[in-house]
Amino acid sequence: MIVNEMLSHNHRYQVPSGTVIELPFAANSVSFSFSAVNLLRGKNMFYQYRLHNIEKQWTKASVSSREVAYHNLQPGSYIFDVRAS
């Protein structure tokens, strides 16, 4: 599973697994794009994501877009998780 990038206030961040990114106080919106490589499943991949401290349950992602955005986030620490099957 690869988080390709994170976008916040028109700034793009590369996000290797386990990376910690500290954003300015005013950066209360973020978006993530993600993908997975699986030569056997290809178009049959299913994605789920969640942002800890916001969502307790996993959310099914659209296979075609593989992007998610969060707006009006309160200051704090968040962990973005994504998984594929």
C-alpha positions as CSV (number, residue, x, y, z in Angstrom):
1,M,0.0,0.0,0.0
2,I,1.4,3.4,-1.0
3,V,0.2,6.8,0.1
4,N,1.3,8.7,-2.9
5,E,1.0,12.2,-1.5
6,M,-0.7,14.5,0.9
7,L,-2.0,18.0,-0.1
8,S,-2.6,20.8,2.4
9,H,-3.1,24.5,1.5
10,N,-1.7,24.0,-2.0
11,H,1.5,22.3,-0.7
12,R,2.2,18.8,-1.7
13,Y,4.0,16.4,0.6
14,Q,5.5,13.1,-0.3
15,V,4.5,10.6,2.4
16,P,6.7,7.5,2.8
17,S,5.2,5.0,5.2
18,G,5.5,6.0,8.8
19,T,6.3,9.6,8.0
20,V,5.3,12.3,10.5
21,I,4.4,15.6,9.0
22,E,3.8,18.7,11.1
23,L,1.5,21.3,9.5
24,P,1.1,25.0,10.4
25,F,-1.8,25.9,12.8
26,A,-3.9,27.3,9.9
27,A,-3.6,24.1,7.8
28,N,-7.0,22.6,8.8
29,S,-7.6,20.8,5.5
30,V,-5.7,17.8,4.0
31,S,-6.2,15.3,1.2
32,F,-4.5,12.0,0.5
33,S,-4.1,10.0,-2.6
34,F,-3.2,6.3,-2.4
35,S,-2.6,3.2,-4.5
36,A,-1.6,-0.4,-4.3
37,V,0.2,-2.7,-6.7
38,N,-1.2,-6.1,-7.1
39,L,-0.7,-7.8,-10.5
40,L,-3.1,-10.6,-9.7
41,R,-6.1,-8.5,-8.6
42,G,-5.7,-5.4,-10.7
43,K,-9.0,-3.7,-11.1
44,N,-10.6,-5.9,-8.4
45,M,-8.7,-4.0,-5.6
46,F,-10.8,-2.7,-2.7
47,Y,-9.6,0.2,-0.5
48,Q,-10.6,1.3,3.0
49,Y,-9.3,4.3,4.9
50,R,-9.7,6.1,8.2
51,L,-8.3,9.1,10.0
52,H,-7.7,8.3,13.7
53,N,-9.3,10.8,16.1
54,I,-12.0,11.5,13.5
55,E,-13.2,8.1,12.3
56,K,-13.5,4.8,14.3
57,Q,-14.8,2.8,11.4
58,W,-13.1,2.1,8.1
59,T,-14.6,3.8,5.0
60,K,-14.8,2.2,1.6
61,A,-13.0,4.2,-1.0
62,S,-14.0,4.6,-4.6
63,V,-11.8,2.3,-6.7
64,S,-11.6,4.9,-9.5
65,S,-10.5,7.9,-7.5
66,R,-8.4,6.6,-4.5
67,E,-8.5,10.0,-2.9
68,V,-10.0,11.4,0.3
69,A,-10.1,14.9,1.8
70,Y,-10.7,16.2,5.3
71,H,-11.8,19.8,6.0
72,N,-12.1,21.9,9.1
73,L,-9.8,19.7,11.2
74,Q,-9.2,20.9,14.8
75,P,-5.5,21.3,15.9
76,G,-4.2,18.0,17.1
77,S,-2.5,14.7,16.1
78,Y,-4.0,12.5,13.4
79,I,-2.9,9.2,11.8
80,F,-4.2,8.3,8.4
81,D,-4.6,4.6,7.7
82,V,-5.4,3.0,4.4
83,R,-5.6,-0.7,3.4
84,A,-6.2,-2.7,0.3
85,S,-7.5,-6.2,-0.4
